[in-house]
Amino acid sequence: MFDENLFDYGVPSREAALSILQPHFLEIGDCISSGQENWAKMLKAVPDSCLALSPSRIAGIVYDNAVARAAKIFANRGPEIGIVESGGLFFVDFYGQIKVRFKKLRTNFRTANVETEQQHKIANQIFVTQGTPWTADNATIVTAGYRLTELGDTVRDAWIVCHLNKQMVWRIELPYDEQAGAVSVGSAGNPDSDKPRVVPKKMATG
């Protein structure tokens, strides 16, 4: 469970995020691991066809499989944890406080997005809730992200990152075993050494 006192200005501190998400880090990491594992199987099965794939297409394969795994893991978990899908978006909602999405990350930890109105709303922590388009939601959106290696053929590392207005508020590493293609069981959930910053979250107006 989480301590609501750790939420300042509507955006959770890294400590708050840990208290909410850490019990589920292995499951979140398993989703990314599943994405990488299925890509590795595809690469082994049809290597010639995979050679022509761009890094963005590879990331898309990892993403599709990560989301499919998340849909299985987090479905029917009761009222406090659930899947939210709307407008082509996929989130895992934890306690109505944090919504986790899966995305490829750039080397600077920013998400690899095409600039659209939808992505702008997400960057400003305004989410499309089911049945209530473009309305503010109390939950903060964070990204369970993965960075690819320089060649773009395998997952380099995995993180949970919180952004606001194109700035990174905090990040937590999901220790990733590149050779095993999985999050390390013994060390998942350790925060990196950066100090967290808490930034007020903009809410929808009008």
C-alpha positions in Angstrom: 0.0 0.0 0.0 1.1 3.6 -0.3 1.4 6.7 1.9 -0.7 9.5 0.5 1.5 12.1 2.4 4.2 11.3 -0.1 2.2 13.0 -2.9 3.1 16.7 -3.3 1.3 18.9 -5.8 -0.4 15.9 -7.4 2.9 14.4 -8.7 4.3 11.5 -6.6 7.8 11.6 -5.3 10.1 8.8 -6.2 9.6 7.4 -2.7 5.8 7.4 -3.3 6.2 5.7 -6.6 8.4 3.0 -4.9 5.8 2.4 -2.2 3.1 1.9 -4.9 5.0 0.1 -7.6 7.8 -1.8 -6.0 5.6 -4.8 -5.1 4.9 -5.1 -8.8 8.3 -4.4 -10.3 9.0 -8.0 -11.2 5.7 -8.2 -13.0 6.3 -4.9 -14.8 9.8 -6.1 -15.7 8.4 -9.4 -16.9 6.3 -7.5 -19.4 9.4 -5.9 -20.9 11.2 -9.2 -20.7 8.4 -10.9 -22.6 8.7 -8.3 -25.3 12.4 -8.9 -25.7 12.0 -12.6 -25.6 9.5 -12.7 -28.4 11.7 -10.4 -30.5 14.6 -12.8 -29.9 12.5 -15.7 -31.0 11.5 -13.9 -34.2 15.1 -12.9 -34.9 16.2 -16.5 -34.5 13.3 -17.9 -36.6 13.6 -15.5 -39.6 16.9 -13.7 -39.3 17.0 -12.6 -42.9 13.6 -10.9 -42.7 14.6 -9.2 -39.4 17.7 -7.6 -40.9 15.6 -5.1 -42.8 13.7 -4.0 -39.7 14.5 -0.5 -38.4 15.1 0.2 -34.6 11.6 1.7 -34.4 10.0 -1.4 -35.9 11.9 -3.6 -33.4 10.8 -1.3 -30.6 7.2 -1.8 -31.9 7.5 -5.5 -31.7 8.9 -5.3 -28.1 6.1 -3.0 -27.2 3.3 -5.1 -28.7 4.4 -8.1 -26.8 5.0 -6.2 -23.6 1.5 -4.9 -23.7 0.1 -8.3 -24.5 1.9 -9.7 -21.5 0.7 -6.8 -19.3 -2.9 -7.4 -20.3 -2.6 -11.0 -19.1 -0.8 -10.3 -15.9 -2.8 -7.4 -14.6 -6.3 -8.4 -15.8 -8.9 -9.3 -13.2 -6.7 -8.1 -10.3 -9.6 -6.5 -8.5 -10.7 -2.8 -8.1 -7.3 -1.4 -7.1 -5.2 -2.6 -10.1 -6.6 -2.8 -13.6 -6.1 -2.2 -17.4 -7.2 1.1 -18.9 -7.5 1.4 -22.7 -8.8 4.5 -24.4 -8.0 6.3 -27.7 -5.4 3.7 -28.6 -3.6 4.1 -25.3 -2.8 1.3 -22.9 -2.2 1.7 -19.2 -2.0 -0.4 -16.1 -3.7 1.6 -13.3 -2.3 1.2 -9.8 -4.7 2.3 -7.0 -6.0 5.2 -9.0 -2.7 7.0 -8.2 -0.3 5.9 -11.0 -0.9 4.8 -14.5 2.0 2.8 -16.1 2.5 2.8 -19.9 5.1 0.9 -21.9 7.3 2.8 -24.3 10.7 2.8 -26.0 13.0 5.4 -24.4 15.7 7.4 -26.1 19.2 7.6 -24.6 18.2 10.7 -22.7 15.2 8.9 -21.1 12.6 10.7 -23.1 10.0 8.7 -24.8 10.2 8.1 -28.6 6.9 9.8 -29.6 5.6 11.6 -32.6 4.4 15.0 -31.4 0.6 14.8 -31.4 -2.2 16.4 -29.3 -2.6 13.1 -27.5 1.1 12.9 -26.6 1.1 16.6 -25.6 -1.8 15.9 -23.2 0.1 12.9 -21.7 3.3 15.0 -21.3 1.3 17.5 -19.3 -0.3 14.7 -17.2 -3.7 15.1 -18.7 -5.2 11.7 -19.5 -8.1 10.5 -21.7 -10.3 8.6 -19.3 -12.9 6.1 -20.6 -16.1 8.0 -21.4 -14.6 11.3 -20.5 -12.3 12.5 -23.4 -9.5 14.9 -22.6 -10.4 15.4 -18.9 -7.9 15.6 -16.1 -7.3 12.4 -14.1 -5.8 12.3 -10.6 -3.4 9.6 -11.5 0.1 10.4 -12.6 1.3 8.8 -15.8 4.7 7.1 -15.7 6.6 5.1 -18.3 7.9 1.6 -17.9 10.5 2.1 -20.6 13.3 0.2 -22.3 16.3 1.5 -24.2 17.8 -0.4 -27.0 21.4 -1.1 -27.6 23.4 1.0 -30.0 22.7 -1.5 -32.8 19.0 -1.4 -31.9 18.6 -5.2 -31.9 18.3 -5.9 -28.1 17.1 -4.2 -24.9 19.9 -2.4 -23.2 18.2 -1.5 -19.9 14.7 -0.9 -18.4 13.4 2.0 -16.3 10.3 3.5 -14.7 10.4 7.2 -15.6 8.2 10.1 -14.6 8.0 13.1 -17.0 6.2 16.4 -16.8 6.3 19.1 -19.5 9.1 17.3 -21.3 11.2 17.3 -18.1 12.2 14.2 -16.2 10.9 14.3 -12.6 12.6 11.1 -11.5 13.6 7.7 -12.8 14.1 4.3 -11.2 16.0 1.5 -12.8 14.6 -2.0 -13.3 17.9 -3.9 -13.2 17.9 -5.7 -16.5 20.0 -8.8 -17.4 20.6 -8.2 -21.1 21.9 -11.7 -21.7 19.0 -13.4 -19.9 16.5 -10.8 -21.3 14.9 -10.3 -17.9 14.8 -8.1 -14.9 17.0 -9.3 -12.1 15.0 -10.9 -9.3 17.4 -10.0 -6.5 17.8 -6.3 -7.3 14.6 -5.1 -9.0 13.4 -1.8 -7.6 16.6 -0.1 -6.6 16.4 3.6 -7.4 19.3 5.2 -9.1 21.4 7.8 -7.4 19.8 10.9 -8.8 17.9 13.1 -6.4 14.1 13.3 -7.2 12.5 16.5 -8.1 8.8 17.2 -7.4 7.1 19.4 -9.9 3.5 20.7 -9.7 1.2 18.9 -12.1 -0.9 21.0 -14.4 -4.5 20.1 -14.4 -7.1 20.7 -17.2 -9.0 23.9 -17.1 -12.3 24.9 -18.5 
